[in-house]
C-alpha cells in the first residue's frame, strides 16, 4: 500500500520513520515534508489544505491511505471530503482521523467546553465572549479569581492562550483578541477560564470509534525560556512517560474523560476515529481537561513513538477496520526526553536557509533525530526552514539520565543562532527517586 502523510514537522518525520519500518509498506509520500522526511519518503509539493489536489495526487499515485498529522486539514474537513469523493467515485481511499464535527473538539474551544458540560467531563469554569457581549467581560472577571486564562476560540498554532493576573491587562487583551483580531479569525470568540492550579500532562489515545488504546503520557514544555517564561511556542520539548501518571491516575483519565468523550461523540452520531490528545491538569491527583487535540502532538509524538513497541502501519490500518482491540501494545520501559532546537527569534520572526551541522545521528535504539523546520538542498546540505528546526529524543534507564543524554546530544547540533531549553524535564525529577 502507498501512503500520503500530510504535514511538515518533526511529528510527521516520526510517523514516516516508524511507518517505514514495516517492509510491506509501499511508497510513502509526505506533503510537503522536510529535510528529514526526504530520507524515508518522497516529499511532494502539495498544500495539505488543497483537498482536490490531495485527492488527485492519491489517484495518480495509487495512494490508498491519507494520514493528516496536524489539525488544519482535519478541522477543515478533509475526512468528510475524502468520504464524499469515495461515495461519488466508487474509489476507496482511507483518510485516518476524525470528521469535521468531531474535530471541533480542537477547532473550537467554545464547542469543546460546551461538549464537556453536556457530558459531565471535568474542566475549568468558563464563559465565552464575542463582539456582542465583550462589554460584560469586566463583570465576569470580577466573579472569578485571578490569574485569568484567555483562549482564542479557534486554531492559533498553539499560541492563542494568554494567562495574566492583572485585570486591566486581561480586559485589554480580550479587546485586542476580539475587536482587533490579535489572532485573526481564531479570536473572534474568546473563552475565559478559571485558572487550574496543578501540573500539566498530556495523555494520548488511538480509537477506531468503538475501541481504544492508550498510547502513553507526556509532559510538553510550551514557553520559550527556561523556568516556563516568555511567550508560548509550539513546544520546546517533552518527557514520556510522566512519573506521576501511575495506573490509578490513568484509570481516572479513562473513566472520567476518555470514555465519556468517545461515548458523547458516538451519541451525537459522530464517532471519533484517529488519535485523541487529552491536554490535562493534574490538580491534587485529579485530572481536568485543559484542551483537546484531535491528532498527535508535537513534540509529544517524538517522545512517545520511540517507546512504543508496535508496528505503526498495522496500528493505522486497524482504525478503519475497527480492530484496534486486536492490536497489542508493548512499551520500552526506558524514559524518553525530547529537546527542540529552534531558530534565533522564534516564536517571533526568524531567518531561514541557515546551514545545519549535525554531528550525531539516529541509531534506532536510544538516540533519535526528528527534523522539523529543515530543508535539504544541493549536496545533501540541511538548512533551516522554520522556527522549530529539529527535535532530539534520547532514551535512558531513568529520567535524570535521559535528560542528560538529550542535552548532550542537542549540543552536537549547530547552526547560527541555535537555541534550546536546558531545563526540559528538571521539574519532574521531584516525582522520581532516579
C-alpha positions as CSV (number, residue, x, y, z in Angstrom):
1,X,0.0,0.0,0.0
2,X,1.1,3.6,-0.7
3,X,0.6,6.2,2.0
4,X,0.4,10.0,1.9
5,X,1.3,11.9,5.1
6,X,0.2,15.5,5.4
7,X,2.4,17.9,7.3
8,X,6.0,19.2,7.5
9,X,7.1,18.9,11.1
10,X,9.1,16.6,13.4
11,X,5.9,14.8,14.2
12,X,5.5,13.9,10.6
13,X,9.1,12.8,10.4
14,X,8.5,10.5,13.4
15,X,5.4,9.0,11.7
16,X,7.3,8.5,8.5
17,X,10.3,7.0,10.3
18,X,8.4,4.3,12.1
19,X,5.9,3.5,9.4
20,X,8.8,2.9,7.0
21,X,10.0,0.1,9.3
22,X,7.2,-2.1,8.0
23,X,8.6,-4.0,5.0
24,X,5.1,-4.3,3.4
25,X,4.6,-0.6,3.1
26,X,4.8,0.7,-0.5
27,X,5.8,4.2,-1.3
28,X,5.4,6.8,1.5
29,X,4.8,10.4,0.3
30,X,4.9,13.4,2.6
31,X,3.3,16.7,1.7
32,X,5.1,19.0,1.9
33,X,7.6,17.2,4.2
34,X,11.1,18.4,5.3
35,X,14.8,17.6,5.2
36,X,14.3,14.6,7.4
37,X,11.3,13.0,5.7
38,X,13.2,13.0,2.4
39,X,15.4,10.2,3.9
40,X,12.4,7.8,4.4
41,X,9.8,9.1,1.9
42,X,9.2,11.2,-1.2
43,X,8.4,14.8,-0.4
44,X,5.7,16.3,-2.7
45,X,4.8,20.0,-3.1
46,X,1.1,19.9,-2.2
47,X,-0.7,22.2,0.1
48,X,-2.5,19.9,2.7
49,X,-5.5,22.2,2.7
50,X,-5.9,21.9,-1.1
51,X,-8.1,18.8,-0.8
52,X,-8.8,18.5,-4.5
53,X,-5.0,18.4,-5.2
54,X,-4.6,15.8,-2.4
55,X,-7.3,13.6,-3.9
56,X,-5.9,13.9,-7.5
57,X,-2.4,13.0,-6.2
58,X,-3.7,9.9,-4.5
59,X,-5.5,8.8,-7.6
60,X,-2.4,9.4,-9.8
61,X,0.0,7.6,-7.4
62,X,-2.2,4.7,-6.2
63,X,-2.3,6.0,-2.7
64,X,-4.8,4.1,-0.5
65,X,-4.3,5.8,2.8
66,X,-4.0,9.5,3.8
67,X,-2.7,10.5,7.3
68,X,-3.3,14.1,8.2
69,X,-0.9,14.8,11.0
70,X,-1.7,18.3,12.0
71,X,-5.0,19.9,12.9
72,X,-5.8,22.2,10.0
73,X,-6.8,19.6,7.4
74,X,-8.9,17.7,10.0
75,X,-10.7,20.8,11.3
76,X,-11.3,21.9,7.7
77,X,-13.0,18.6,6.9
78,X,-10.6,16.5,4.9
79,X,-12.0,13.3,6.2
80,X,-15.5,14.3,5.1
81,X,-14.2,15.4,1.7
82,X,-12.4,12.1,1.1
83,X,-15.5,10.1,2.2
84,X,-17.7,12.1,-0.2
85,X,-15.2,11.5,-3.0
86,X,-15.3,7.8,-2.3
87,X,-19.1,7.7,-2.4
88,X,-19.3,9.6,-5.7
89,X,-16.5,7.8,-7.5
90,X,-16.6,4.3,-6.0
91,X,-12.9,4.5,-5.1
92,X,-11.8,3.6,-1.5
93,X,-9.2,5.9,-0.1
94,X,-8.9,6.0,3.6
95,X,-8.3,9.2,5.5
96,X,-7.2,8.5,9.1
97,X,-8.7,10.9,11.5
98,X,-12.0,12.3,12.9
99,X,-14.6,14.1,10.8
100,X,-15.1,17.9,10.8
101,X,-17.8,17.7,13.6
102,X,-15.6,15.7,16.0
103,X,-12.6,17.8,15.0
104,X,-14.3,20.8,16.6
105,X,-13.0,19.4,19.9
106,X,-9.8,21.1,18.8
107,X,-11.1,23.6,16.3
108,X,-13.3,25.5,18.7
109,X,-12.6,26.0,22.4
110,X,-16.3,27.0,22.9
111,X,-17.5,23.8,21.2
112,X,-15.2,21.7,23.4
113,X,-16.3,23.5,26.6
114,X,-20.0,23.0,25.8
115,X,-19.3,19.4,24.9
116,X,-17.7,18.8,28.2
117,X,-20.6,20.4,30.0
118,X,-23.1,18.2,28.2
119,X,-21.1,15.1,29.1
120,X,-20.0,15.9,32.7
121,X,-16.3,15.9,31.8
122,X,-14.2,17.7,34.5
123,X,-12.8,21.1,33.2
124,X,-12.4,24.6,34.5
125,X,-15.4,27.0,34.9
126,X,-15.6,29.3,31.8
127,X,-17.6,31.8,29.8
128,X,-17.4,32.7,26.1
129,X,-17.3,36.2,24.7
130,X,-17.5,37.8,21.3
131,X,-18.2,41.3,20.0
132,X,-21.8,41.1,21.1
133,X,-21.0,40.6,24.8
134,X,-17.4,41.9,25.1
135,X,-18.8,44.8,27.3
136,X,-19.6,42.3,30.1
137,X,-16.1,40.9,30.3
138,X,-15.2,43.1,33.3
139,X,-18.1,41.9,35.4
140,X,-17.2,38.3,34.7
141,X,-13.5,38.8,35.7
142,X,-14.9,40.2,39.0
143,X,-16.6,36.8,39.5
144,X,-13.6,34.6,39.2
145,X,-10.2,34.5,40.9
146,X,-7.1,35.5,39.0
147,X,-4.9,34.5,37.2
148,X,-7.2,34.7,34.2
149,X,-6.9,32.3,31.3
150,X,-7.8,33.8,28.0
151,X,-8.1,31.4,25.0
152,X,-8.8,32.2,21.4
153,X,-11.7,30.0,20.3
154,X,-10.2,28.8,17.0
155,X,-6.8,27.5,15.8
156,X,-3.8,29.7,16.6
157,X,-0.9,27.3,16.1
158,X,-0.6,26.6,19.9
159,X,-0.1,30.3,20.7
160,X,-3.7,31.5,21.3
161,X,-3.6,31.2,25.1
162,X,-2.7,34.1,27.4
163,X,-2.6,33.9,31.2
164,X,-2.4,37.1,33.3
165,X,-3.2,38.1,36.9
166,X,-3.8,41.7,36.0
167,X,-7.4,42.5,35.5
168,X,-6.7,45.6,33.4
169,X,-4.3,43.7,31.2
170,X,-6.9,40.9,30.8
171,X,-9.5,43.4,29.7
172,X,-7.1,45.0,27.2
173,X,-6.1,41.5,25.9
174,X,-9.7,40.4,25.4
175,X,-10.4,43.6,23.4
176,X,-7.3,43.1,21.3
177,X,-8.2,39.5,20.6
178,X,-11.9,40.1,19.8
179,X,-12.0,43.6,18.3
180,X,-8.5,43.9,16.9
181,X,-8.2,40.3,15.8
182,X,-5.0,39.7,17.7
183,X,-5.1,36.0,16.5
184,X,-7.1,36.7,13.3
185,X,-10.4,34.9,12.9
186,X,-9.3,32.4,15.6
187,X,-10.0,35.1,18.3
188,X,-13.4,36.4,17.1
189,X,-14.6,34.5,20.1
190,X,-12.6,34.2,23.4
191,X,-13.1,31.7,26.2
192,X,-12.2,33.0,29.7
193,X,-11.5,30.2,32.1
194,X,-10.8,29.8,35.8
195,X,-7.1,29.0,36.4
196,X,-6.5,25.4,37.4
197,X,-3.6,25.0,39.9
198,X,-1.6,21.9,39.3
199,X,0.9,20.4,36.8
200,X,0.1,19.7,33.1
201,X,0.2,16.3,31.5
202,X,-1.0,15.0,28.1
203,X,-2.5,11.6,27.6
204,X,-2.8,10.1,24.1
205,X,-5.2,7.5,22.8
206,X,-6.0,5.9,19.5
207,X,-9.5,4.8,18.7
208,X,-11.5,3.2,15.8
209,X,-14.8,4.7,17.0
210,X,-15.6,1.7,19.1
211,X,-12.4,0.5,20.8
212,X,-9.4,2.5,22.0
213,X,-5.8,2.0,23.3
214,X,-3.8,4.4,25.5
215,X,-0.6,5.3,23.7
216,X,1.1,6.9,26.6
217,X,1.6,10.1,28.6
218,X,3.9,13.0,28.1
219,X,4.6,16.5,29.5
220,X,5.2,19.3,27.0
221,X,7.1,22.5,27.7
222,X,5.4,25.3,25.8
223,X,7.2,28.5,26.8
224,X,10.3,29.6,25.0
225,X,12.5,30.3,28.0
226,X,13.7,28.2,30.9
227,X,11.6,28.2,34.0
228,X,8.5,28.3,31.8
229,X,8.9,32.0,31.0
230,X,8.2,34.0,27.9
231,X,5.7,33.6,25.1
232,X,4.2,30.3,24.1
233,X,5.6,28.2,21.3
234,X,4.5,25.1,19.5
235,X,6.5,23.2,22.1
236,X,10.1,23.2,23.3
237,X,10.5,19.6,24.5
238,X,8.7,16.7,26.2
239,X,9.2,13.9,28.6
240,X,7.5,10.5,28.4
241,X,6.2,8.8,30.5
242,X,5.2,11.3,33.1
243,X,6.4,9.9,36.5
244,X,3.2,10.9,38.4
245,X,0.9,9.3,35.8
246,X,0.6,6.0,37.6
247,X,-2.1,3.4,36.8
248,X,-4.6,5.0,39.2
249,X,-4.3,8.4,37.6
250,X,-4.6,6.9,34.1
251,X,-7.7,5.0,35.2
252,X,-9.3,8.2,36.3
253,X,-8.5,9.8,32.9
254,X,-10.1,6.8,31.1
255,X,-13.2,6.7,33.3
256,X,-13.9,10.4,33.7
257,X,-12.6,11.8,30.5
258,X,-11.7,9.4,27.6
259,X,-14.7,7.1,27.8
260,X,-17.3,10.0,28.2
261,X,-15.7,11.8,25.3
262,X,-15.9,8.9,23.0
263,X,-19.4,8.0,24.1
264,X,-20.5,11.6,23.9
265,X,-19.4,11.8,20.2
266,X,-21.0,8.4,19.4
267,X,-24.3,9.6,20.9
268,X,-24.1,12.7,18.7
269,X,-23.7,10.3,15.7
270,X,-20.1,11.4,15.0
271,X,-17.9,8.6,16.5
272,X,-14.2,9.6,16.8
273,X,-11.6,7.8,14.8
274,X,-7.9,8.5,14.9
275,X,-5.6,10.0,17.5
276,X,-7.0,11.9,20.5
277,X,-4.8,14.1,22.6
278,X,-6.1,14.9,26.1
279,X,-4.4,18.0,27.5
280,X,-4.9,17.8,31.2
281,X,-4.1,19.5,34.5
282,X,-3.3,17.2,37.4
283,X,-4.9,19.0,40.4
284,X,-4.1,17.0,43.5
285,X,-4.1,13.8,41.5
286,X,-7.5,14.6,39.9
287,X,-7.5,15.1,36.1
288,X,-9.2,18.1,34.5
289,X,-9.3,18.8,30.8
290,X,-7.4,21.9,29.6
291,X,-7.8,21.2,25.9
292,X,-8.4,18.5,23.3
293,X,-6.3,18.0,20.2
294,X,-7.6,15.7,17.5
295,X,-4.2,14.4,16.4
296,X,-0.9,13.5,18.0
297,X,1.1,16.4,19.5
298,X,4.4,17.8,18.5
299,X,6.9,17.3,20.4
300,X,5.0,14.6,22.4
301,X,4.9,12.2,19.4
302,X,8.7,12.4,19.2
303,X,8.9,11.3,22.9
304,X,6.1,8.6,22.8
305,X,6.8,6.8,19.5
306,X,10.4,5.7,20.3
307,X,9.0,3.9,23.4
308,X,6.0,2.3,21.6
309,X,6.7,-1.3,20.6
310,X,4.2,-1.8,17.9
311,X,4.0,-1.9,14.1
312,X,2.7,1.6,13.4
313,X,1.4,0.8,10.0
314,X,-0.6,-2.1,11.4
315,X,-1.9,0.2,14.1
316,X,-3.1,2.7,11.5
317,X,-4.8,0.1,9.4
318,X,-6.7,-1.1,12.4
319,X,-8.6,2.2,12.7
320,X,-10.8,2.0,9.6
321,X,-11.2,-1.8,10.1
322,X,-12.4,-1.2,13.7
323,X,-9.8,-3.7,15.0
324,X,-7.8,-1.5,17.5
325,X,-8.7,-4.0,20.2
326,X,-6.8,-6.7,18.2
327,X,-3.5,-4.8,18.4
328,X,-1.4,-5.5,21.4
329,X,0.8,-2.6,22.6
330,X,4.2,-3.0,24.3
331,X,6.4,-0.3,25.7
332,X,10.1,0.3,26.1
333,X,10.5,0.7,29.9
334,X,13.1,3.4,29.4
335,X,12.3,7.2,29.7
336,X,12.3,9.5,26.7
337,X,13.4,13.1,26.8
338,X,12.9,15.3,23.8
339,X,14.6,18.7,23.3
340,X,13.7,21.1,20.4
341,X,16.4,23.2,18.8
342,X,14.9,26.4,17.4
343,X,15.8,29.3,15.3
344,X,17.0,32.6,16.7
345,X,14.0,34.9,17.2
346,X,11.4,32.1,17.4
347,X,8.5,32.3,18.2
348,X,8.7,35.7,16.5
349,X,10.5,36.4,13.2
350,X,13.4,34.2,12.4
351,X,15.8,33.7,9.5
352,X,15.7,30.7,7.1
353,X,18.3,28.9,5.0
354,X,21.0,28.7,7.6
355,X,23.2,25.6,7.3
356,X,22.7,23.0,10.0
357,X,25.7,20.9,11.2
358,X,24.6,17.5,12.7
359,X,27.5,15.8,14.5
360,X,25.4,12.8,15.7
361,X,22.8,10.5,14.1
362,X,19.7,8.5,14.9
363,X,20.8,4.9,15.9
364,X,17.3,3.5,16.2
365,X,17.9,2.4,19.8
366,X,18.5,5.3,22.2
367,X,19.0,8.4,20.0
368,X,16.5,9.8,17.5
369,X,16.7,13.0,15.5
370,X,13.4,14.2,14.0
371,X,13.5,17.1,11.6
372,X,11.0,19.9,11.9
373,X,11.8,23.2,10.1
374,X,14.5,21.9,7.8
375,X,15.0,21.6,4.1
376,X,17.6,19.6,2.1
377,X,19.3,21.5,-0.7
378,X,22.1,20.6,-3.1
379,X,24.9,18.3,-1.9
380,X,22.5,16.9,0.8
381,X,23.1,20.0,2.9
382,X,20.4,20.5,5.6
383,X,19.3,24.2,6.2
384,X,16.8,25.7,8.5
385,X,13.3,26.3,7.1
386,X,11.2,27.0,10.1
387,X,11.1,28.1,13.8
388,X,11.4,24.7,15.4
389,X,14.2,23.1,13.5
390,X,15.0,19.7,15.0
391,X,13.8,17.5,17.8
392,X,16.3,15.3,19.7
393,X,14.9,12.4,21.6
394,X,17.0,10.2,23.9
395,X,16.0,7.1,25.8
396,X,17.7,6.1,29.1
397,X,17.0,3.9,32.1
398,X,15.8,6.8,34.2
399,X,14.7,10.4,33.9
400,X,17.9,12.0,35.0
401,X,20.0,10.0,32.5
402,X,17.5,10.8,29.7
403,X,17.7,14.5,30.4
404,X,21.5,14.5,30.5
405,X,21.7,12.4,27.3
406,X,19.2,14.6,25.4
407,X,21.1,17.8,26.4
408,X,24.4,16.4,25.4
409,X,23.1,15.2,22.0
410,X,21.4,18.5,21.4
411,X,24.7,20.3,21.9
412,X,26.2,18.3,19.0
413,X,23.9,20.0,16.5
414,X,24.9,23.5,15.4
415,X,23.6,26.4,13.3
416,X,23.8,30.1,13.7
417,X,21.5,31.4,16.4
418,X,20.6,27.9,17.7
419,X,18.7,27.9,20.9
420,X,17.2,25.1,23.1
421,X,16.0,25.0,26.7
422,X,18.4,23.4,29.2
423,X,15.7,22.6,31.8
424,X,13.4,20.2,29.9
425,X,12.3,17.6,32.5
426,X,14.0,19.0,35.5
427,X,10.7,19.8,37.2
428,X,9.7,16.2,37.1
429,X,12.8,14.9,39.0
430,X,11.0,15.6,42.3
431,X,8.5,12.9,41.3
432,X,11.1,10.2,40.9
433,X,13.9,8.7,43.0
434,X,16.1,8.1,40.0
